[in-house]
Amino acid sequence: MNTTDLTNFYQLAEQVNFKSLLNCYCREFSNWSRYEGLPKYDQTLADFMQTIDHSSFLRFDFSTIGREVFAPLTYFSESGVHSFSFPVVLRNIETGEFREINPMEFTELVAANSLGEYPDMDAVPTQKRMENSIENLALYLEHYKNSDQTANNPEQTFIEAEQSLILGHSVHPLPKSREGFSKDELLQYSPETGGKFPLHFFLIHPENVIEKSAEDYLMTAYLRKEISKYANENAKELLDFYSQYKVVPTHPWEANYLLDLPEVKEMQSKQLLFSLGQFGPSYTATSSVRTVYNAESEWMYKFSLHVKITNSFRVNYLHELNRGYDAAKLMKTDWGKGIENDYPQIQLITDPAYIAVSYNDKVIDGFSTSVRQNPFHGANAKKNVSMVASLCQDGILGETPRIVNIINEAAKRQDTTVTETALSWFKQYLNITITPLVGVFNEYGFGSEFHQQNMLVEFDENLFPAKLYFRDNQGYFFRQGKVEELERLIPDFGKDSRSFIAEKRIIDFWGYYLLVNHLFGVVNILGKNRLADETVLLNLLYEALKKEEDSDTTGLVSHFTNSAKLVVKGNLLTSLNNMDEASAPRTNPAVYRAYPNPLNKHFFSKKLINPKENTTVFSRFFEKENVTITLRPVDIDRDLEMLHQWFHREHALKIWQMNWPIRELEAYYRMLIPGDHSHSYIGEANGVPTFNIEIYWASRDVVGEYYEVLPSDYGTHLFIAPTDPKQKYVSPVTQSMMDFVLAEQKVGKMVGEGSVDSIASMMNKAHVGFKIEKVIEMPHKKANLNFCYREWYWAKFPAAKEFQNNAVSAPQV
C-alpha cells in the first residue's frame, strides 16, 4: 500500500475498493495486458514510471474512446486476483496528458467503452453504490482500528470468522455497499462491528401466516414458547389473548420498514397483526448481514432485509424458502443418510423451516424468514470454524493476513517448512473438497453455490482442513437427471422450489462457484502471500480432478480440465446494467461472461511462452544447406529497431500488417513478452538474424474461438525477412520451428491459421505435415485452419524424430 497514511480511512477504503474493481474488470473483459519495462519511445510513460519508481503495470485499453489506464502491478495472479499499488493513472491518448483517477472515474470509463455491447448501461447508480461502499468500509476500518477486534488469529470461532470479513470480497465492485442503513444502523447491524440486538416479533392471524417445517414442530410454536420467557406485560397479554395467533420474527431494521407499509397498517387496523416489539436474547449478524446468530440458540434466522447489499434488496422468495424445506426433508431420507455415511468429511447445513406472511393473497416479502440449523451453538460455539471468504482476505491495516498466520503456526506445530506445510495443507483441502463434491454430484445429483461465503472449513489441532460445511439451501440444486429418483423418495419433490437444473447449466454454476470463486480464491491467497507457487497449486487442483475423471459420468470433471473457458458471473457488468440479481429470480438476473480457465495452466509451457531472457533456446545444423539455425527470445532493447524495419518491408505489409510506428511496436512487445498468450523469437542463420517466430497458446488466442480448442494446442506465426532466396533457408527455418515446438511434451498438436491469400505460407506448412481442417472467417482475415501432429511431421522428416536440441538454456521452473 506504498506509504499510505494508515489513519486516512477513506483513502484506504477507496484503494481497497479500487483493487476489487480492477480485478472485476480483469475477470469480465479482455482489453487489458501486462506492461513491463521502461519504454524508449514513449517518453511521457517513461517519465511517469520513473516518478513513481515502478515499471510493472496492467494497461487497460480504452483507445476506442481515446484513453488508456495504467495500474501499478505488485503481484500478477495465475488464478486471476491481482495486487496493485497506487496511483492508478489515465492517459489522454490524443494529448498524452497523464492524471490520477479514482474508482468512480474508472467506472465511468468502463461504461463509456462498453456502450456498443450494452447500450442501456448507466454508470451513475453503480458510482453511487460505490461511494456508499467506500464510506462504509472507511467506517469499518476506523472501528476495527479503535476496537480490540482481531481478524487474523489462526484460531477463530464461527462468529469471529463471520465478523472478520472487514474488506469484503476481492472481486466485487461494491464489496461494502449497504444502501438503506444510516451510520448508527451500520454500527448496530453490521457483522464488521459486531453489534448485538434482540429480534423484533409480530403476532399475526394464523390465516395470514404460511409456514412449513421439516422438524417435529412448527417454528411459530417454538418461538411463542421461547419469547414468553422474555415478553413484557403488554406482549404477554396479547400472547395470552390471541393464543391461536402466530409469532413471526423479523430483523429490527426490517420491522420499521414493515410498519410503514400500507398493507401492514391495514392488518393492524383489522387486528390481524400486532407488533410485540424488540426483546429476548441478543443476536448478531453473520457475514451475510441479514442472517443472525446467537451462541446459545439451535437456530439461526435468515431474514428478508430491504437494504441494498451490494446491488440487491435481500429478500427471501417463496420458492427459495421451499428449496430449504425440501433439502431438509431430503436429508432425513436414505438419500441424506447415504451422503452422511459416504462422505463424513462434509456436512450440509439445512434450512428446515420457514415463515412467510400474506395479505389479500399476496406475500409481504419483508416477513419471509428462513430458519437455519446452527451447528455452532453451545459447546460447539468454540469450534475453530471459518468461512472460506475470511481465509481469502488480505491483511487489514497492514496486518499479516490470517492465512499466513495459519500456515506459519501449522508449520511450527508439525515442525515442517512453511512451503511444505502450505502444499500439504492445500492437498488436504482438496481431499475434503474434490472427492466428496464430485461424488455427491454423480451419485446423489446434488450441487450448490459452493462459493467462499457459503462454505465453512473446520480445522484440526494442527490447523489443517478437516471438514467442510455447506450452508444456504437457497443455493442447493439437483441434476435434472435425478428427478424420478428423488420424486420416489419425496412425491412432488422440487415442485414448489425450482430445485432441478439441467446438467449443462449446473456444471457452469459449479465452474464459477466452486472453481473460480472458491478454489481459485484459495490458490490466490496462498500464492500472493508467497506461501506456495500458484502454478504448483493449480497443478495439484488439476490432478485432484483428474483422479475423479473415471468415476465421473456427468462430464463435470472433463469440462473443468479440458475447457478453455469457464462461465463467470460479471459482478461489475451486472451492477452497471442496474440488474438486481436477488430480486429478479424469474428472469436472467445477472451478466455472465466467458473466462479463461486457469486449470489450462497444466498444459502451459514456460519454455515456449515465458523463456529465459538472453539465451539461445534452439540450435540445429542442417548439413545439406550448410546452415546452423538458432532461436533466441526477442530482446526489445536489442531487436526493436530491426523488427520495425523488417515489418515495413514490402512482403510483410499485406500478411503481417505490423508496419506500425516504432512507439506502437515497442508497446506491443512490452505487453506481449510478460503475458501468457504468446512469445516472439528471433531466428538466426549462421549467426545472422533472418526470421521472426511468434509461438502462441491457442486456448488463449482468437483462433481458439473457431474450433474445439484443447489446452495442449500451440500455434506459430513465421516471418522470413530476406527476399533473396539464398538467404531465406525456408525448409531449415520451418523445420527448426517445428522441432522447437514439438520437443515440448506439453504440446499435443500444432495449429495454424494462415491467410488464404498466402499460398506460399500454406505450401510451406504442407511441406512439414500440416493439413487443412477448414476455412474460417476471422475478424482480420479469411484463413485456412490447419493442424499438425508430431507423427505427421516426422513422417515428412524422419530425421527430426532423432534430433536432439543442443542449445544451452537455463532450466524452466
ZAMARGU-4260 file (C-alpha; in steps of 0.2 Angstrom, whole numbers, plus 5000, padded with zeros to 4 digits):
<rodrens>
0) 5000/5000/5000 | 5015/5011/4997 | 5017/5024/5011 | 4999/5027/5013 | 4993/5035/5030
5) 4985/5021/5040 | 4974/5033/5048 | 4966/5040/5032 | 4952/5028/5032 | 4943/5035/5017
10) 4959/5034/5006 | 4962/5016/5012 | 4944/5011/5009 | 4945/5019/4992 | 4960/5009/4987
15) 4953/4993/4993 | 4938/4996/4983 | 4948/5001/4968 | 4958/4985/4969 | 4942/4975/4969
20) 4935/4985/4954 | 4951/4982/4944 | 4950/4963/4947 | 4932/4963/4942 | 4937/4971/4926
25) 4951/4959/4923 | 4938/4945/4925 | 4924/4952/4914 | 4934/4960/4900 | 4949/4956/4889
30) 4956/4973/4883 | 4970/4973/4896 | 4988/4967/4896 | 5003/4967/4907 | 5016/4980/4903
35) 5034/4978/4908 | 5049/4989/4907 | 5054/5007/4904 | 5049/5012/4886 | 5062/5020/4875
40) 5050/5028/4863 | 5036/5033/4875 | 5044/5047/4885 | 5029/5053/4895 | 5025/5035/4901
45) 5044/5033/4905 | 5044/5049/4915 | 5028/5043/4925 | 5036/5026/4928 | 5052/5034/4935
50) 5042/5047/4945 | 5034/5033/4955 | 5049/5021/4953 | 5039/5007/4946 | 5039/4998/4929
55) 5026/4984/4930 | 5008/4988/4926 | 4992/4982/4920 | 4987/4993/4905 | 4968/4994/4901
60) 4965/4998/4883 | 4951/5011/4881 | 4958/5018/4865 | 4941/5017/4856 | 4937/5032/4867
65) 4954/5039/4866 | 4960/5034/4884 | 4971/5021/4892 | 4974/5017/4910 | 4989/5011/4919
70) 4988/5002/4936 | 5004/4998/4945 | 5005/4979/4947 | 5013/4972/4963 | 5008/4954/4960
75) 5001/4945/4945 | 4990/4930/4949 | 4989/4915/4939 | 4971/4912/4946 | 4965/4929/4942
80) 4965/4941/4958 | 4980/4953/4956 | 4988/4965/4968 | 4990/4984/4964 | 4998/4999/4971
85) 4994/5017/4968 | 4992/5029/4959 | 4981/5022/4945 | 4983/5034/4930 | 4973/5039/4915
90) 4982/5045/4899 | 4973/5055/4886 | 4980/5047/4870 | 4977/5062/4859 | 4986/5075/4871
95) 4997/5062/4880 | 4992/5070/4897 | 4993/5059/4912 | 4982/5061/4928 | 4977/5051/4943
100) 4960/5044/4943 | 4949/5036/4956 | 4937/5021/4955 | 4922/5031/4951 | 4931/5039/4936
105) 4937/5021/4931 | 4919/5015/4932 | 4913/5029/4920 | 4927/5024/4908 | 4921/5006/4908
110) 4903/5011/4905 | 4908/5023/4890 | 4919/5010/4882 | 4905/4996/4884 | 4890/5006/4876
115) 4892/4997/4860 | 4889/4980/4868 | 4877/4987/4882 | 4868/5002/4875 | 4857/5004/4891
120) 4872/5004/4903 | 4872/5018/4916 | 4887/5021/4927 | 4878/5033/4939 | 4869/5020/4950
125) 4885/5010/4952 | 4895/5025/4956 | 4883/5030/4970 | 4883/5012/4977 | 4902/5013/4976
130) 4903/5029/4985 | 4892/5020/4998 | 4904/5005/4999 | 4919/5016/5001 | 4911/5026/5015
135) 4905/5011/5024 | 4922/5002/5023 | 4930/5018/5030 | 4919/5017/5045 | 4923/4998/5047
140) 4942/5001/5046 | 4941/5015/5059 | 4930/5004/5070 | 4942/4990/5068 | 4957/5001/5072
145) 4949/5008/5088 | 4942/4991/5094 | 4950/4976/5101 | 4944/4965/5087 | 4957/4954/5078
150) 4954/4946/5061 | 4970/4936/5058 | 4971/4924/5073 | 4975/4906/5067 | 4961/4900/5078
155) 4944/4909/5077 | 4926/4904/5082 | 4912/4903/5069 | 4906/4920/5073 | 4923/4928/5075
160) 4927/4922/5057 | 4910/4928/5051 | 4913/4945/5058 | 4931/4947/5052 | 4927/4950/5033
165) 4931/4968/5035 | 4937/4971/5017 | 4924/4961/5008 | 4926/4950/4993 | 4941/4954/4982
170) 4931/4953/4966 | 4916/4963/4968 | 4915/4981/4963 | 4904/4986/4978 | 4910/4975/4992
175) 4903/4985/5007 | 4888/4994/4998 | 4873/4994/5010 | 4861/5007/5004 | 4847/5010/5017
180) 4857/5009/5033 | 4861/5025/5042 | 4878/5027/5051 | 4871/5022/5068 | 4862/5007/5060
185) 4878/5002/5051 | 4887/5001/5068 | 4872/4992/5076 | 4868/4979/5062 | 4884/4976/5053
190) 4895/4960/5056 | 4910/4970/5054 | 4906/4980/5070 | 4899/4965/5080 | 4883/4974/5085
195) 4871/4964/5096 | 4852/4967/5096 | 4836/4957/5101 | 4824/4952/5087 | 4808/4961/5084
200) 4792/4950/5085 | 4775/4951/5077 | 4759/4942/5082 | 4749/4938/5066 | 4732/4929/5062
205) 4736/4911/5058 | 4726/4913/5041 | 4739/4926/5036 | 4754/4915/5040 | 4762/4902/5028
210) 4774/4890/5036 | 4782/4874/5033 | 4794/4864/5045 | 4804/4848/5042 | 4806/4847/5061
215) 4793/4839/5073 | 4786/4856/5077 | 4782/4872/5068 | 4794/4887/5071 | 4780/4899/5076
220) 4775/4887/5090 | 4794/4886/5095 | 4795/4905/5095 | 4779/4908/5105 | 4786/4896/5119
225) 4804/4905/5118 | 4798/4923/5119 | 4786/4920/5133 | 4801/4920/5144 | 4806/4937/5139
230) 4790/4946/5134 | 4784/4962/5143 | 4767/4964/5151 | 4759/4971/5136 | 4766/4957/5124
235) 4761/4944/5137 | 4743/4950/5137 | 4742/4949/5118 | 4751/4932/5118 | 4738/4925/5130
240) 4723/4933/5122 | 4727/4929/5104 | 4733/4911/5108 | 4730/4905/5091 | 4740/4919/5083
245) 4757/4915/5077 | 4774/4923/5082 | 4784/4929/5067 | 4801/4936/5070 | 4809/4950/5060
250) 4826/4959/5059 | 4823/4975/5069 | 4828/4986/5054 | 4815/4977/5043 | 4802/4979/5057
255) 4802/4998/5055 | 4801/4996/5036 | 4786/4984/5038 | 4777/4995/5050 | 4777/5009/5037
260) 4769/4998/5023 | 4750/5002/5020 | 4746/4983/5020 | 4754/4981/5037 | 4745/4996/5044
265) 4728/4989/5037 | 4732/4972/5045 | 4735/4982/5061 | 4719/4991/5060 | 4709/4975/5057
270) 4718/4967/5072 | 4726/4954/5061 | 4743/4959/5066 | 4751/4966/5082 | 4769/4972/5084
275) 4776/4965/5100 | 4792/4975/5099 | 4810/4970/5102 | 4815/4959/5116 | 4823/4942/5121
280) 4841/4936/5119 | 4853/4946/5108 | 4858/4941/5091 | 4872/4947/5080 | 4875/4947/5061
285) 4884/4934/5052 | 4894/4939/5036 | 4878/4940/5026 | 4871/4954/5037 | 4853/4948/5037
290) 4857/4930/5044 | 4859/4932/5063 | 4867/4921/5076 | 4866/4918/5095 | 4879/4906/5103
295) 4865/4898/5114 | 4852/4895/5101 | 4850/4880/5090 | 4843/4891/5076 | 4849/4905/5065
300) 4837/4916/5056 | 4839/4922/5038 | 4828/4937/5037 | 4822/4947/5022 | 4830/4964/5023
305) 4826/4979/5011 | 4843/4986/5012 | 4853/4986/4995 | 4868/4975/5000 | 4880/4976/4985
310) 4867/4979/4972 | 4851/4970/4978 | 4837/4970/4991 | 4840/4954/5001 | 4823/4946/5001
315) 4818/4928/5003 | 4807/4922/4989 | 4794/4908/4992 | 4802/4896/4980 | 4819/4899/4989
320) 4811/4895/5006 | 4803/4879/4999 | 4820/4875/4992 | 4827/4874/5010 | 4812/4865/5017
325) 4814/4852/5003 | 4833/4850/5006 | 4830/4847/5024 | 4816/4834/5021 | 4828/4825/5009
330) 4842/4824/5022 | 4831/4814/5033 | 4828/4801/5020 | 4840/4787/5015 | 4847/4800/5002
335) 4854/4811/5016 | 4859/4796/5027 | 4869/4790/5012 | 4879/4806/5010 | 4882/4807/5029
340) 4889/4789/5028 | 4899/4790/5012 | 4906/4807/5014 | 4908/4811/5033 | 4921/4825/5028
345) 4906/4836/5023 | 4890/4842/5031 | 4875/4850/5024 | 4868/4864/5035 | 4849/4864/5031
350) 4836/4877/5032 | 4822/4866/5038 | 4808/4878/5041 | 4802/4895/5035 | 4789/4908/5040
355) 4780/4920/5027 | 4765/4931/5029 | 4752/4935/5016 | 4738/4948/5015 | 4725/4948/5001
360) 4733/4933/4993 | 4750/4942/4991 | 4765/4938/5001 | 4773/4953/5011 | 4791/4948/5007
365) 4798/4958/5022 | 4791/4945/5034 | 4799/4930/5024 | 4811/4921/5035 | 4821/4905/5033
370) 4826/4896/5049 | 4843/4888/5048 | 4852/4874/5058 | 4865/4881/5070 | 4878/4868/5072
375) 4889/4880/5081 | 4879/4883/5097 | 4883/4878/5115 | 4899/4869/5117 | 4902/4869/5098
380) 4902/4888/5098 | 4920/4887/5102 | 4925/4876/5087 | 4939/4883/5075 | 4927/4885/5060
385) 4929/4898/5047 | 4920/4903/5031 | 4932/4902/5016 | 4930/4921/5012 | 4939/4926/5028
390) 4953/4914/5024 | 4955/4923/5007 | 4956/4941/5014 | 4971/4952/5013 | 4979/4959/5029
395) 4969/4973/5037 | 4978/4990/5040 | 4995/4982/5037 | 4992/4967/5047 | 4998/4950/5042
400) 4984/4940/5033 | 4976/4926/5043 | 4981/4913/5030 | 4999/4917/5033 | 4997/4915/5052
405) 4988/4899/5050 | 5001/4891/5039 | 5016/4898/5049 | 5008/4891/5065 | 5004/4874/5057
410) 5022/4873/5051 | 5028/4876/5069 | 5015/4863/5076 | 5021/4850/5064 | 5040/4855/5063
415) 5040/4857/5044 | 5045/4871/5032 | 5032/4884/5028 | 5032/4879/5009 | 5030/4860/5014
420) 5016/4865/5026 | 5007/4876/5013 | 5007/4862/5000 | 5001/4848/5012 | 4988/4860/5019
425) 4981/4863/5001 | 4982/4845/4997 | 4971/4841/5012 | 4959/4855/5007 | 4957/4846/4990
430) 4954/4830/4999 | 4939/4836/5008 | 4933/4846/4993 | 4935/4837/4976 | 4931/4819/4980
435) 4916/4821/4990 | 4908/4835/4979 | 4911/4826/4963 | 4904/4810/4972 | 4888/4818/4978
440) 4885/4826/4961 | 4887/4809/4952 | 4879/4798/4965 | 4866/4809/4973 | 4863/4823/4960
445) 4867/4837/4972 | 4876/4853/4968 | 4876/4870/4977 | 4883/4888/4975 | 4899/4882/4983
450) 4906/4900/4984 | 4918/4907/4998 | 4904/4914/5009 | 4893/4898/5009 | 4907/4886/5013
455) 4914/4884/5030 | 4930/4875/5035 | 4933/4866/5052 | 4952/4865/5056 | 4960/4851/5066
460) 4973/4853/5080 | 4986/4856/5068 | 4976/4869/5059 | 4974/4858/5044 | 4957/4857/5035
465) 4946/4843/5042 | 4928/4846/5037 | 4918/4857/5026 | 4901/4863/5029 | 4889/4870/5016
470) 4875/4882/5020 | 4862/4892/5012 | 4849/4880/5005 | 4843/4893/4993 | 4858/4889/4983
475) 4855/4870/4983 | 4852/4862/4966 | 4849/4845/4959 | 4853/4837/4942 | 4838/4836/4930
480) 4843/4818/4928 | 4839/4814/4946 | 4820/4820/4945 | 4812/4802/4945 | 4824/4796/4959
485) 4821/4810/4971 | 4802/4810/4967 | 4801/4792/4973 | 4809/4797/4989 | 4798/4813/4991
490) 4782/4814/4980 | 4782/4831/4971 | 4800/4835/4977 | 4805/4851/4970 | 4788/4856/4963
495) 4787/4872/4974 | 4806/4876/4974 | 4813/4875/4956 | 4827/4864/4963 | 4831/4854/4947
500) 4843/4862/4934 | 4849/4855/4918 | 4866/4846/4919 | 4875/4859/4907 | 4869/4874/4917
505) 4873/4866/4934 | 4891/4862/4928 | 4893/4880/4923 | 4887/4885/4940 | 4900/4874/4948
510) 4913/4881/4937 | 4910/4898/4943 | 4906/4895/4962 | 4917/4880/4966 | 4932/4884/4955
515) 4933/4902/4950 | 4925/4910/4966 | 4931/4897/4979 | 4946/4886/4975 | 4955/4898/4964
520) 4952/4911/4978 | 4962/4899/4990 | 4975/4896/4977 | 4977/4915/4975 | 4979/4919/4994
525) 4992/4906/4996 | 5001/4912/4981 | 5001/4931/4983 | 5007/4928/5001 | 5022/4918/4994
530) 5017/4903/5004 | 5017/4892/4988 | 5018/4895/4969 | 5001/4897/4961 | 5006/4886/4946
535) 5010/4872/4958 | 4994/4874/4967 | 4984/4874/4951 | 4993/4858/4945 | 4988/4850/4962
540) 4970/4855/4959 | 4970/4849/4941 | 4977/4832/4946 | 4965/4830/4960 | 4951/4832/4947
545) 4959/4820/4935 | 4959/4807/4948 | 4940/4808/4948 | 4938/4808/4930 | 4935/4789/4928
550) 4921/4789/4941 | 4913/4804/4934 | 4898/4801/4922 | 4892/4818/4921 | 4905/4827/4911
555) 4909/4839/4926 | 4927/4834/4928 | 4931/4834/4909 | 4923/4851/4907 | 4934/4858/4921
560) 4950/4850/4915 | 4948/4852/4896 | 4938/4868/4893 | 4947/4883/4888 | 4934/4894/4895
565) 4923/4894/4911 | 4907/4904/4914 | 4909/4918/4927 | 4896/4930/4934 | 4900/4948/4930
570) 4898/4957/4946 | 4903/4973/4938 | 4893/4972/4922 | 4878/4966/4932 | 4879/4982/4943
575) 4882/4993/4928 | 4867/4987/4919 | 4857/4990/4935 | 4852/4972/4937 | 4845/4967/4954
580) 4850/4948/4954 | 4842/4944/4970 | 4825/4952/4966 | 4823/4946/4948 | 4823/4927/4951
585) 4812/4923/4936 | 4822/4932/4923 | 4841/4932/4919 | 4846/4941/4934 | 4865/4944/4930
590) 4878/4945/4917 | 4888/4930/4913 | 4905/4930/4904 | 4917/4918/4897 | 4933/4917/4907
595) 4950/4909/4903 | 4951/4893/4913 | 4967/4894/4924 | 4967/4875/4925 | 4973/4875/4907
600) 4990/4881/4915 | 4993/4862/4917 | 4997/4862/4899 | 5006/4879/4899 | 5024/4879/4893
605) 5036/4891/4901 | 5049/4885/4889 | 5039/4891/4874 | 5029/4906/4881 | 5040/4913/4895
610) 5058/4908/4890 | 5073/4914/4900 | 5079/4930/4893 | 5095/4932/4883 | 5098/4914/4880
615) 5099/4903/4864 | 5085/4891/4866 | 5087/4881/4850 | 5101/4876/4838 | 5102/4864/4824
620) 5114/4862/4810 | 5107/4857/4793 | 5121/4848/4783 | 5113/4849/4766 | 5111/4868/4767
625) 5126/4870/4777 | 5117/4882/4789 | 5115/4882/4808 | 5098/4889/4813 | 5097/4896/4831
630) 5082/4904/4841 | 5083/4916/4855 | 5069/4926/4863 | 5066/4944/4857 | 5076/4957/4866
635) 5067/4973/4865 | 5082/4984/4868 | 5092/4974/4855 | 5079/4970/4842 | 5066/4983/4841
640) 5073/4994/4828 | 5077/4979/4817 | 5060/4971/4819 | 5052/4989/4815 | 5062/4989/4799
645) 5058/4971/4794 | 5039/4974/4796 | 5040/4989/4784 | 5047/4978/4770 | 5036/4976/4755
650) 5032/4957/4758 | 5027/4960/4776 | 5014/4973/4773 | 5000/4963/4767 | 5001/4947/4778
655) 5009/4953/4794 | 5001/4970/4795 | 5013/4976/4809 | 5020/4991/4800 | 5016/5002/4815
660) 5025/5017/4822 | 5040/5011/4832 | 5032/5018/4848 | 5017/5007/4845 | 5028/4992/4841
665) 5038/4994/4857 | 5021/4994/4867 | 5016/4978/4858 | 5031/4969/4863 | 5031/4976/4881
670) 5014/4969/4883 | 5017/4953/4874 | 5033/4947/4882 | 5026/4946/4900 | 5010/4938/4895
675) 5004/4920/4894 | 4997/4921/4877 | 5012/4921/4865 | 5031/4924/4864 | 5042/4931/4850
680) 5059/4924/4844 | 5072/4930/4833 | 5079/4916/4822 | 5097/4917/4815 | 5105/4908/4801
685) 5124/4906/4804 | 5123/4920/4817 | 5113/4932/4806 | 5096/4937/4811 | 5084/4932/4797
690) 5067/4927/4803 | 5054/4930/4817 | 5043/4917/4825 | 5029/4920/4837 | 5023/4905/4846
695) 5006/4906/4854 | 4995/4896/4866 | 4979/4893/4855 | 4967/4892/4870 | 4971/4910/4874
700) 4971/4915/4856 | 4957/4921/4845 | 4959/4906/4834 | 4953/4895/4849 | 4935/4903/4846
705) 4934/4894/4829 | 4936/4876/4834 | 4936/4864/4849 | 4952/4870/4856 | 4962/4860/4868
710) 4974/4867/4881 | 4988/4857/4873 | 4986/4866/4856 | 5000/4878/4851 | 5002/4888/4836
715) 5015/4898/4827 | 5017/4913/4815 | 5033/4914/4804 | 5040/4929/4795 | 5056/4927/4785
720) 5064/4944/4782 | 5076/4942/4767 | 5069/4942/4750 | 5085/4934/4742 | 5081/4915/4741
725) 5098/4911/4745 | 5096/4919/4762 | 5079/4913/4767 | 5083/4894/4771 | 5064/4891/4771
730) 5065/4872/4774 | 5078/4873/4788 | 5069/4888/4796 | 5052/4879/4796 | 5059/4863/4802
735) 5068/4872/4816 | 5051/4880/4821 | 5043/4863/4821 | 5057/4854/4831 | 5057/4868/4844
740) 5038/4867/4847 | 5036/4849/4846 | 5050/4845/4858 | 5039/4852/4872 | 5029/4837/4879
745) 5015/4849/4884 | 5011/4852/4866 | 4998/4840/4859 | 4996/4847/4841 | 5002/4862/4832
750) 4989/4874/4825 | 4990/4886/4810 | 4978/4899/4803 | 4987/4906/4788 | 4978/4919/4777
755) 4970/4911/4762 | 4979/4924/4752 | 4996/4917/4757 | 4999/4902/4746 | 5017/4902/4749
760) 5014/4900/4768 | 5002/4886/4766 | 5013/4877/4754 | 5027/4879/4767 | 5016/4872/4781
765) 5010/4857/4770 | 5029/4854/4766 | 5031/4850/4785 | 5015/4840/4788 | 5001/4852/4791
770) 4984/4848/4784 | 4969/4860/4781 | 4954/4857/4793 | 4943/4870/4786 | 4942/4889/4781
775) 4937/4901/4794 | 4932/4919/4794 | 4942/4928/4807 | 4940/4947/4811 | 4955/4952/4802
780) 4957/4939/4788 | 4950/4923/4780 | 4961/4909/4785 | 4965/4891/4782 | 4963/4882/4799
785) 4976/4869/4799 | 4984/4856/4811 | 4999/4846/4813 | 5004/4831/4825 | 5021/4825/4828
790) 5018/4809/4819 | 5013/4819/4803 | 5029/4830/4804 | 5040/4815/4807 | 5033/4806/4793
795) 5039/4820/4782 | 5056/4822/4790 | 5061/4806/4799 | 5077/4813/4805 | 5068/4826/4815
800) 5062/4811/4827 | 5080/4808/4832 | 5086/4826/4833 | 5091/4832/4850 | 5091/4851/4853
805) 5109/4855/4859 | 5105/4873/4864 | 5111/4878/4881 | 5097/4886/4891 | 5093/4889/4909
810) 5081/4876/4916 | 5062/4881/4917 | 5055/4882/4934
</rodrens>
